[in-house]
Amino acid sequence: MWGFLKRPIVVTADINLSLVALTGMGLLSRLWRLTYPPAVVLFRRIRWPFFVEQNWSSVVAFPEYSSNVPVWSLRLLPALAGALSVPMAYQIVLELHFSHCAAMGAALLMLIENALITQSRLMLLESVLIFFNLLAVLSYLKFFNCQKHSPFSLSWWFWLTLTGVACSCAVGIKYMGMFTYVLMLAVAAVHAWHLIGDQTLSNVCVFCHLLARAVALLVIPVVLYLLFFYVHLILLFRSGPHDQIMSSAFQASLEGGLARITQGQPLEVAFGSQVTLRNVFGKPVPCWLHSHQDTYPMIYENGRGSSHQQQVTCYPFKDVNNWWIVKNPGRHQLVVSSPPRPVRHGDMVQLVHGMTTRSLNTHDVAAPLSPHSQEVSCYIDYNISMPAQNLWRLEIVNRGSDTDVWKTILSEVRFVHVNTSAVLKLSGAHLPDWGYRQLEIVGEKLSRGYHESMVWNVEEHRYGASQEQRERERELHSPAQVDVSRNLSFMARFLELQWKMLVLRSDDSEHKYSSSPLEWVTLDTNIAYWLHPRTSAQIHLLGNIVIWISGSLALAIYALLSLWYLLRRRRNVHDLPQDAWLRWVLAGALCAGGWAVNYLPFFLMEKTLFLYHYLPALTFQILLLPVVLQHISDHLCRSQLQRSVFSALVVAWYSSACHVSHTLRPLTYGDKSLSPHELKALRWKDSWDILIRKH
């Protein structure tokens, strides 16, 4: 029983020292002096009030973090992700069945690429996104290789599941992660299609394979992504400073903020209700239907005339002039009857401005900034031949039936003018100074189609009880008494949050460091992240030009060689053995395909773009580069002399990449003060004028 004590216990393990060394160098390059600079690192100049233009030695004032901010801890996750991407690149190339030398080349390029180092040392998300992109690729390759010899084994299930988890994490970091997820689904679908055609497998076995892939690559990522936001919405349940971009219902579900304002509001809108109406579209800014005593000018600057009626606008701030009374056209009273008579879909209403008691009106007069639409005003009786046209038909857009009641916050409604069939709409244009730069409201013909800017919802609501104007004005400032809960379900909040993240656009279209996708490939742009307030030390997002240009060349060579091979194979000429051809195709699908799906979609995006958007695509180019080099050496260099010459050229090329990386080191770490001459020496493109600051 105790015989095992007579012999020593020996544990043997295979340790890849190259992998250990790459991991150590990755950690060193990303974690070295991680707390430097101890200041806010940013580049969105137009959004921050503390930027001060001075001379070249003190361009921007960056506030330092207070002592209680854990700078090292906050920068640790992106740094670790960037460091671990180095050995992961090594493993990916090995799993593609290329040589150890090619794998080392990919990892070392990831190690010395300046832009990747800079981005991973700051509180930014790209390095984490790249980590999960690479983890998804590596996990799938390991699963694919397990498929050949041990399907349905523990390691087979582990790597397949980890692929789905990594894809879900990538999408959870940024929507850009969806590009790599789609790529992995496409590659898995092609492999599954080949699996279906494998006659050596039974129908049950094929079904189990497909079911396993569906669960791991579809069900698990979706469930995990939902879980991320479930936890997110549980932890972040309080109102914040940017809630206004969300709908009224979403804001009311948060603790504080609108929820505090709307607490106690009646649910059903009745004739006589006092309401504020928020535009659902919320662009260019969230705003509320508004009016004030001022009238439209008699003559606009372009010579067109107006009705000279009271202005109606959309105002982006809460104000007492945002209150309106929902009046029954058949009654003179502006109070809620007892019992209240709710307003339903299809009812005729008049909207009376609470502070001026003038009715919302539109007529056949051109709007001030949108001449093809009708002017909307509050009617003033000038005793001229322009009668009031103030009847509106209420339509509940998200109704369940034609008898639905108009509900506070929950109902999305539009107002259709009875006389002209025009719909109350936010045009989004800013009125001139006579309109206090508020947003224009117009009447848009229904024939021009439906748009979300025509939809409104009641945000604040109370039952009016005062017929006298002075009493009513005091009433407009007082809270309601009836408490109604309007908590949204998790799925409703989740879907709205996803939609806002998809459609919300930055207004930085003229940003100093914005760039186009074409500029990324040739590195014709950079981003100044930080400049020392007293010296010329600075940090720039600046790539290694040797690596970037070489990656683009490798991509072009891969495309041309693949086209050549395909044409030759069509003529039944096989230049490559079948295993080499399959290896070449898989490497291209993952590396060249990874570059394409992470780069080409940006040409279709109408948003402000920056150089860092290219970094995920760049990592796939870096993986492809040593693959192409090994392919040239193995299959295109016919003699030993040619291989020797080619190897020498590769060594010289890699040495030049290391030299450029070392040259740009001061701009990567920002720990060295540079003289004007040194700054000028680093400038080889005109777009790097930011590097030169004159006294």
Secondary structure, 3 states (H helix, E strand, C coil): CCHHHHCCCCCCCCCCHHHHHHHHHHHHHHHCCCCCCCECCCCCHHHCCCCCCCCCCCCCCCCECCCCCCHHHHHHHHHHHHHHHHHHHHHHHHHCCCCHHHHHHHHHHHHHCHHHHHHHCCCCCHHHHHHHHHHHHHHHHHHHHHHHHCCCCHHHHHHHHHHHHHHHHHHHHCCCHHHHHHHHHHHHHHHHHHHHCCCCCCHHHHHHHHHHHHHHHHHHHHHHHHHHHHHHHHHCCECCCCHHHCCHHHHHCCECCHHHHHCCCCCECECCEEEEEEECCCCCCCCEEEEEEEECCCECCCCCECCCCEEEEEECCCCHHHEEEEECCCCCCCCCCCCCCECECCCEEEEEECCCCCEEEEEEEECCCCCCCEEEEECCCCCCCCCCCCCEEEEECCCCCCCCECECCCCCEEEEECCCCEEEEEEEEECCHHHCCCEEEEEEEHHHCCCHHHCEEEEEEEECCCCCHHHHHHHHCCCCCCCCCCCCCHHHHHHHHHHHHHHCCCCCCCCCCCCCHHHHHCCCCCEEEEECCCCCCEEEECCCHHHHHHHHHHHHHHHHHHHHHHHHHHCCCCCCCHHHHHHHHHHHHHHHHHHHHHHHHHHHCCCCCCHHHHHHHHHHHHHHHHHHHHHHHHHHCCCHHHHHHHHHHHHHHHHHHHHHHHHCHHHHHCCCCCCHHHHHHCCCCHHHHHHCCCC
